[in-house]
Amino acid sequence: MSTVLVVDDDAAIRTVVGQALRRAGHEVTVADSLAQLERALASSVPDVLITDVILPDGDGIDHVRSVAARFPLLPIIVLSAQNTLTTAVRAAEVGAYEYLPKPFDLDVLTSAVTGALARGGMVSEDALHDEDRALPLIGRSAAMQDVYRIIARVVSNDLTVLISGESGTGKELVARAIHDLGPRSTAPFVAINMAAIPRELIEAELFGHERGAFTGAATRNAGRFEQASGGTLFLDEIGDMPMEAQTRLLRVLQSGEFTSVGGARTIRVDVRIVAATNRDLAAHVATGQFREDLFYRLNVVPIMLPALRERRQDIALLARHFLDHAAAQGLPRRQLASDAVTALGGHDWPGNVRELENLMRRLAVLSRDEVIDADAIRAMLGRQTSLADPVDLNIGQAVRAMIERIAREDPAALDNGTLYDRVIDEVERPLIEAMLARHGQNQLRAARAMGINRNTLRKRLDTLGIDIGGQTIGSDAHRANEPERR
C-alpha cells in the first residue's frame, strides 16, 4: 500500500483529502505545519507528498526545494489558493510533480497521486527569477490555471509553442511570459506580426537582406531571426503567412540555418520559436492553406487561451487591475461598485481582455465619480457603438433596406442565387473607401478595423481597382512605391 503525506493548516482539507485518498487505497498521514512535516519525514519518507503553500511556520514551496534536494525521488504535489502564474511557475521550478489550484477536484487530485506514483517526480531546477516578479497574466479561473500549468512546464526548455485564441485574449503576453520566465530571459524577445507585413517583404523581414538585394535596399539589414539570436522569436498571426514563406520557414526550423535575401553566406542562429494565431490552423491544413508539416513543427506544445466570456470569474480581477494600472500611469483613481462588477459580467466581450482594458481606461478618464457604478458601465458600453463614426452606424438596417430595394427592382434575385453578390458589390466598395478615408489611407489600420488581414484587403483593393492617393492599388507604380510608404 502506498503512503501519502498531506500537509495543510486547514483541518477540513486534511480530512476531505485524507478520506478521498484512503478510499482510493492509499495510507494517509497528515500534518498542519512545516515542523510537523519535518517530524514526519524524519520518521518515514512517504511515497507521495502533498503540501499547501501558505503554512503557519513558512512557505510550502520554499520548503519543497529543500525536501526535493534531500529526497530527489519523492513526488511532490503543491496545493495553493494563490492561483497565479507565479505560483505555478515556482512550483515547477522547485521540482514539484504537479500544481493544483484551490478549490480542486478530488478526482483530479487522486489521479495526480496515481500518476506521481507511476512516474516519479520531476527533476528539480534552480529558480529562474525572483518569486515576487510581477507577471502580466491575470486570472484565477480554472481555464487560466490550465494555461499557467502548461507555461510552468515549458519555460525551462526550448520546445516550440503554438498559442491559439481569439484576438485580444493575450497571446503575446503568454509568449513574453514564456520568454521572461525561462533561461533566455536576458536575450532578446523579438515579435513580428505576419498580417502586418506585405507578402513581398516577409522573407526580408524574417531573414534580413543584403545591400542591393532589391530596390531601396541601400544597406544590409539583419532579419528578425538574427535579431532574436539567443532569445525568443514570436511569430504572431502565423496563419496569415503566405505559402512560399511557410516553405522557407519550415526549412529554417528544421536546420537552424538560412541565407539572407540577396546573400550567399549561411547564417546559423539559436532561437526559440513561439507562434500564435487566431485562426483554426488544423482547418487551414485541411483546405491546403497552411503546410501540414509546418503545422506539426510549430504545434509541439499547444496552448489554447480562453475567451474572456469563457472565464467570467476573472473579469472583476482584470478590471480592477486595469484601473490600478491606469492610476499608476497618472490617470484618476477609480473603484468599482458591486453592481458594476455584475454589469461587467453580463457583457459578452467580443474584444476580450483588450476590450476590457480599453473600457477601464476610458472610464478612468471620463467618469465623474470615484466609484464607478453599473449605470456608468452600461452607458460606456453603449457608447462604444452608438457614438461611433457614421460609417459604423446602423449597418444592419442599411443592408436590410438594400435587400428590400433589390427585391423590388429584381424579385428574381431572391431566388436565383445572385442576391449575395449584388449586396457585396454595393456594400464592399463604399465600406472599404470609407474605412481607408477614416484611417488616413493606412491599409493596416483599415484592415484591422474591418476584422480582416492586410493581404485580404490588398487583394480586394486590387480586384476592385480602388484608387489610393491618385494610384490604383493594382498598378505597377503603386507596387514599386509600397515599401517606401510602409
Secondary structure, DSSP 8 states (H G I E B T S, - for coil): --EEEEE-S-HHHHHHHHHHHHHTT-EEEEESSHHHHHHHHHH---SEEEEESEETTEEHHHHHHHHHHH-TT--EEEEES--SHHHHHHHHHTT-SEEEESS--HHHHHHHHHHHHHH---------S-TT---S----SHHHHHHHHHHHHHTTS---EEEE--TTS-HHHHHHHHHHTSTTTTS-EEEEEGGGS-GGGHHHHHH-B-TTSSTT--S-B--HHHHTTTSEEEEETGGGS-HHHHHHHHHHHHHSEE--BT--S-EE---EEEEEESS-HHHHHHTTSS-HHHHHHHTTEEEE---GGG-GGGHHHHHHHHHHHHHHTTS---EE-HHHHHHHHTS--TTHHHHHHHHHHHHHHH-SSSEE-HHHHHHHHHHHHHTS-GGGTTHHHHHHHHHHHHHHH-GGGGTSS-HHHHHHHHHHHHHHHHHHHHTTT-HHHHHHHHTS-HHHHHHHHHHHT-EETTEETTSHHHHHHHHHH-
